[in-house]
Structures are given as C-alpha cells and as structure tokens.
C-alpha cells in the first residue's frame, strides 16, 4: 500500500477513535483517501458564531505528508486569510508546513485562526484585513452578516436546493 494512503488511513482511524469537538472530518469516499471534507462550527464569541462552515481538503497524491493538503472553505466566509475562492492563505499550509502535522492538528489551527487573527502572513482578503485593523466593530458586523447569509444550516440547505434546481451544484457540496 502507498505509504501516503496508509498514513491517511491511520489519521482517519485515529480521528474516529478520538474525535474532536471543534470540527468533523472524513474522506468523501473511504475508497479515495485523497479527498476529504470537514465541517467547522463557528466558535462562540466570534462573528462566526452559529455558522456551519464546510471545507474541501485535497491531499497531494505522492508527496503527503511532505507537502501540505490544499484546504479551502466551500462555505463563503469573510476573513482576512481566506480569499474569494475560499483558499486559506496561512503559513502553516505553505512555507511553515511540517510533515509532523496531522489533519486533526491542521484543522485545529484553522479553528484557532477563526477566533484569533494574529498572523504575520499577508492577507488574502484586503477588505477584511483593512476593516479588522481600522474598524473592528464593522469587521465583526460584516463577518456576522456573511455568516448569516452563507453559513447557517438552513441557509446552506436552501442554497443547495436552489443550485440543484438550476443544475449548478458544485462537486464539493454535492458530495456532502
């Protein structure tokens, strides 16, 4: 068996034995360990509180764990380190990656990033970054509005239904 796949199977088995309360994650299909999905509930006391955020995780076929997975928010989110396509721009998913990280640790770091905006990385969302620096109250209000519009479970289901009617369901959401 490919050692990358063996490691992912071990990580998944460990997550099933000892799940985290901060997120859920699993392969989209247990026969394809390279493509996972995750769900992160918005943390209490943050502008994301009450939201449910879905992520797509794609592991490199040959180089995992020596190269990081590509992780992006499927749910739209207003955050300084998440671009308009949902890609997460944080050092631990780029040049500060370590093969010692498990997917559980990585998701915990993403959860922490949703409640603490301290990072030396350049922002991926300039508007969110500038609001956070110049008007934290307006940043929080905008992030809460985005959460209300895009991340509430009833909103996610409604949006899925609209996309299905139009034949526009993305692969990531269709597989949830």
C-alpha positions as a Markdown table, in Angstrom:
| # | Residue | x | y | z |
|---|---|---|---|---|
| 1 | Unk | 0.0 | 0.0 | 0.0 |
| 2 | Unk | 1.2 | 3.5 | -0.8 |
| 3 | Unk | 2.7 | 5.0 | 2.4 |
| 4 | Unk | 0.8 | 8.3 | 1.9 |
| 5 | Unk | -2.5 | 6.4 | 1.8 |
| 6 | Unk | -1.5 | 4.3 | 4.8 |
| 7 | Unk | -0.8 | 7.5 | 6.8 |
| 8 | Unk | -4.2 | 9.0 | 5.8 |
| 9 | Unk | -6.0 | 5.8 | 6.7 |
| 10 | Unk | -4.2 | 5.8 | 10.1 |
| 11 | Unk | -5.1 | 9.5 | 10.6 |
| 12 | Unk | -8.8 | 8.8 | 9.8 |
| 13 | Unk | -8.8 | 5.8 | 12.2 |
| 14 | Unk | -7.4 | 7.9 | 14.9 |
| 15 | Unk | -10.0 | 10.6 | 14.3 |
| 16 | Unk | -12.8 | 8.1 | 14.5 |
| 17 | Unk | -11.4 | 6.7 | 17.8 |
| 18 | Unk | -10.8 | 10.2 | 19.3 |
| 19 | Unk | -13.0 | 12.8 | 17.5 |
| 20 | Unk | -12.5 | 16.5 | 18.1 |
| 21 | Unk | -15.4 | 18.6 | 19.3 |
| 22 | Unk | -14.1 | 21.6 | 17.3 |
| 23 | Unk | -14.7 | 20.0 | 13.9 |
| 24 | Unk | -15.7 | 16.9 | 12.0 |
| 25 | Unk | -13.8 | 15.5 | 9.0 |
| 26 | Unk | -13.8 | 12.4 | 6.9 |
| 27 | Unk | -12.9 | 11.2 | 3.4 |
| 28 | Unk | -15.7 | 11.9 | 0.9 |
| 29 | Unk | -15.4 | 8.3 | -0.1 |
| 30 | Unk | -13.4 | 5.8 | 2.0 |
| 31 | Unk | -12.1 | 4.3 | -1.2 |
| 32 | Unk | -10.5 | 7.6 | -2.1 |
| 33 | Unk | -8.4 | 8.8 | 0.9 |
| 34 | Unk | -7.0 | 11.9 | -1.0 |
| 35 | Unk | -10.3 | 13.9 | -0.9 |
| 36 | Unk | -11.9 | 14.8 | 2.4 |
| 37 | Unk | -14.5 | 17.2 | 3.7 |
| 38 | Unk | -14.6 | 18.9 | 7.0 |
| 39 | Unk | -17.2 | 20.9 | 9.0 |
| 40 | Unk | -16.3 | 23.6 | 11.5 |
| 41 | Unk | -19.0 | 25.2 | 13.6 |
| 42 | Unk | -18.5 | 28.9 | 14.2 |
| 43 | Unk | -16.9 | 29.4 | 17.7 |
| 44 | Unk | -18.9 | 31.1 | 20.4 |
| 45 | Unk | -17.9 | 34.8 | 21.0 |
| 46 | Unk | -16.7 | 35.2 | 17.4 |
| 47 | Unk | -18.5 | 36.8 | 14.4 |
| 48 | Unk | -18.8 | 33.3 | 13.0 |
| 49 | Unk | -20.9 | 32.0 | 16.0 |
| 50 | Unk | -23.8 | 29.9 | 14.9 |
| 51 | Unk | -22.4 | 29.3 | 11.4 |
| 52 | Unk | -21.5 | 25.9 | 10.0 |
| 53 | Unk | -18.5 | 26.1 | 7.6 |
| 54 | Unk | -17.8 | 23.4 | 5.1 |
| 55 | Unk | -14.3 | 22.8 | 3.8 |
| 56 | Unk | -12.8 | 20.7 | 1.0 |
| 57 | Unk | -9.5 | 19.0 | 1.6 |
| 58 | Unk | -7.3 | 17.6 | -1.2 |
| 59 | Unk | -4.1 | 15.8 | -0.2 |
| 60 | Unk | -1.2 | 15.6 | -2.6 |
| 61 | Unk | -1.2 | 12.2 | -4.3 |
| 62 | Unk | 2.5 | 11.4 | -4.0 |
| 63 | Unk | 4.0 | 13.9 | -1.6 |
| 64 | Unk | 1.8 | 13.9 | 1.5 |
| 65 | Unk | 2.9 | 14.4 | 4.3 |
| 66 | Unk | 5.9 | 16.3 | 2.8 |
| 67 | Unk | 3.6 | 18.8 | 1.1 |
| 68 | Unk | 0.5 | 20.2 | 2.7 |
| 69 | Unk | -3.0 | 19.4 | 1.7 |
| 70 | Unk | -5.0 | 22.1 | -0.2 |
| 71 | Unk | -7.8 | 23.2 | 2.0 |
| 72 | Unk | -10.5 | 25.7 | 1.1 |
| 73 | Unk | -13.7 | 26.9 | 2.5 |
| 74 | Unk | -16.7 | 25.7 | 0.4 |
| 75 | Unk | -18.9 | 28.0 | 2.6 |
| 76 | Unk | -18.3 | 31.7 | 1.9 |
| 77 | Unk | -16.6 | 33.4 | 4.8 |
| 78 | Unk | -15.4 | 37.0 | 5.4 |
| 79 | Unk | -11.9 | 36.5 | 6.9 |
| 80 | Unk | -8.5 | 38.2 | 6.3 |
| 81 | Unk | -6.8 | 35.0 | 5.4 |
| 82 | Unk | -9.4 | 33.4 | 3.2 |
| 83 | Unk | -9.6 | 34.6 | -0.4 |
| 84 | Unk | -12.8 | 35.0 | -2.6 |
| 85 | Unk | -12.4 | 31.4 | -3.8 |
| 86 | Unk | -12.2 | 30.0 | -0.2 |
| 87 | Unk | -8.5 | 29.3 | -0.3 |
| 88 | Unk | -6.8 | 29.6 | 3.0 |
| 89 | Unk | -3.6 | 31.7 | 3.0 |
| 90 | Unk | -1.8 | 30.8 | 6.2 |
| 91 | Unk | 1.9 | 30.0 | 6.7 |
| 92 | Unk | 1.3 | 26.5 | 8.2 |
| 93 | Unk | -0.4 | 25.5 | 4.9 |
| 94 | Unk | 2.5 | 26.9 | 2.9 |
| 95 | Unk | 6.2 | 27.5 | 3.8 |
| 96 | Unk | 5.8 | 26.6 | 7.5 |
| 97 | Unk | 4.3 | 23.2 | 6.8 |
| 98 | Unk | 5.6 | 20.3 | 8.7 |
| 99 | Unk | 5.2 | 16.6 | 7.9 |
| 100 | Unk | 4.6 | 16.1 | 11.6 |
| 101 | Unk | 1.2 | 17.8 | 11.3 |
| 102 | Unk | -1.8 | 15.6 | 11.2 |
| 103 | Unk | -5.0 | 16.7 | 9.5 |
| 104 | Unk | -6.6 | 17.0 | 13.0 |
| 105 | Unk | -3.9 | 19.4 | 14.1 |
| 106 | Unk | -4.2 | 21.4 | 10.9 |
| 107 | Unk | -8.0 | 21.7 | 11.4 |
| 108 | Unk | -7.5 | 22.8 | 15.0 |
| 109 | Unk | -5.1 | 25.5 | 13.7 |
| 110 | Unk | -7.8 | 26.7 | 11.2 |
| 111 | Unk | -10.4 | 26.8 | 14.0 |
| 112 | Unk | -7.9 | 28.9 | 16.1 |
| 113 | Unk | -7.4 | 31.2 | 13.1 |
| 114 | Unk | -11.2 | 31.9 | 13.0 |
| 115 | Unk | -11.1 | 33.3 | 16.6 |
| 116 | Unk | -7.7 | 34.9 | 16.5 |
| 117 | Unk | -6.5 | 37.0 | 13.6 |
| 118 | Unk | -2.8 | 37.3 | 14.7 |
| 119 | Unk | -0.6 | 36.3 | 11.8 |
| 120 | Unk | 2.4 | 37.6 | 10.0 |
| 121 | Unk | 1.0 | 36.4 | 6.7 |
| 122 | Unk | -0.1 | 38.9 | 4.1 |
| 123 | Unk | -3.9 | 39.0 | 4.0 |
| 124 | Unk | -5.8 | 37.2 | 1.2 |
| 125 | Unk | -8.8 | 39.4 | 1.6 |
| 126 | Unk | -7.7 | 43.0 | 1.7 |
| 127 | Unk | -11.1 | 44.4 | 2.5 |
| 128 | Unk | -11.5 | 42.1 | 5.6 |
| 129 | Unk | -7.9 | 42.9 | 6.7 |
| 130 | Unk | -8.3 | 46.7 | 6.4 |
| 131 | Unk | -11.7 | 46.6 | 8.3 |
| 132 | Unk | -10.1 | 44.4 | 11.0 |
| 133 | Unk | -7.4 | 47.0 | 11.5 |
| 134 | Unk | -9.3 | 50.2 | 11.1 |
| 135 | Unk | -12.8 | 49.3 | 12.4 |
| 136 | Unk | -13.1 | 46.1 | 14.3 |
| 137 | Unk | -16.8 | 46.7 | 15.0 |
| 138 | Unk | -17.6 | 47.0 | 11.3 |
| 139 | Unk | -15.4 | 43.9 | 10.6 |
| 140 | Unk | -17.4 | 41.9 | 13.1 |
| 141 | Unk | -20.7 | 43.1 | 11.8 |
| 142 | Unk | -19.7 | 42.3 | 8.2 |
| 143 | Unk | -18.4 | 38.8 | 9.2 |
| 144 | Unk | -21.6 | 38.2 | 11.1 |
| 145 | Unk | -23.7 | 39.2 | 8.1 |
| 146 | Unk | -21.7 | 36.8 | 5.8 |
| 147 | Unk | -22.2 | 34.1 | 8.4 |
| 148 | Unk | -25.9 | 34.7 | 8.5 |
| 149 | Unk | -26.2 | 34.8 | 4.7 |
| 150 | Unk | -23.9 | 31.8 | 3.9 |
| 151 | Unk | -23.2 | 29.6 | 6.9 |
| 152 | Unk | -26.4 | 29.0 | 8.8 |
| 153 | Unk | -27.6 | 25.4 | 8.2 |
| 154 | Unk | -31.0 | 26.4 | 7.0 |
| 155 | Unk | -29.3 | 28.8 | 4.5 |
| 156 | Unk | -26.9 | 26.1 | 3.3 |
| 157 | Unk | -29.8 | 23.7 | 2.6 |
| 158 | Unk | -31.8 | 26.5 | 0.9 |
| 159 | Unk | -28.9 | 27.4 | -1.3 |
| 160 | Unk | -28.3 | 23.7 | -2.2 |
| 161 | Unk | -31.9 | 23.4 | -3.2 |
| 162 | Unk | -31.7 | 26.5 | -5.5 |
| 163 | Unk | -28.5 | 25.2 | -7.1 |
| 164 | Unk | -29.9 | 21.8 | -7.7 |
| 165 | Unk | -32.9 | 23.3 | -9.4 |
| 166 | Unk | -30.6 | 25.2 | -11.8 |
| 167 | Unk | -28.2 | 22.2 | -12.1 |
| 168 | Unk | -25.4 | 24.2 | -10.5 |
| 169 | Unk | -24.5 | 22.1 | -7.5 |
| 170 | Unk | -20.7 | 22.1 | -7.1 |
| 171 | Unk | -18.9 | 18.8 | -6.7 |
| 172 | Unk | -17.9 | 19.7 | -3.2 |
| 173 | Unk | -21.4 | 20.5 | -1.9 |
| 174 | Unk | -23.0 | 17.6 | -3.9 |
| 175 | Unk | -20.7 | 15.2 | -2.0 |
| 176 | Unk | -21.7 | 16.4 | 1.5 |
